Amino acid sequence: MDLTIESVILFLLVYFPFSQLVWHAVEY
């Protein structure tokens, strides 16, 4: 599995909203 720019962007687009949800869950 090679890391391409597209895969990195796709990963970030999925990761950031999820991490925000996790942060709010931890904060609460």
C-alpha positions in Angstrom: 0.0 0.0 0.0 1.6 3.2 -1.2 0.9 6.6 0.4 -0.3 8.9 -2.2 -1.4 12.5 -1.8 -5.0 11.5 -2.6 -5.0 8.9 0.1 -3.5 11.2 2.7 -6.1 13.9 1.9 -8.9 11.3 2.0 -7.6 10.1 5.4 -7.5 13.6 6.8 -11.0 14.4 5.6 -12.2 11.4 7.5 -10.0 11.7 10.5 -10.5 15.4 11.4 -14.3 15.3 11.9 -14.0 12.1 13.8 -11.2 13.5 16.0 -13.4 16.5 16.7 -16.3 14.2 17.8 -13.9 12.3 20.1 -12.6 15.5 21.6 -16.1 16.7 22.3 -17.0 13.3 23.8 -13.9 13.4 26.1 -14.6 17.1 27.0 -18.1 16.2 28.0 
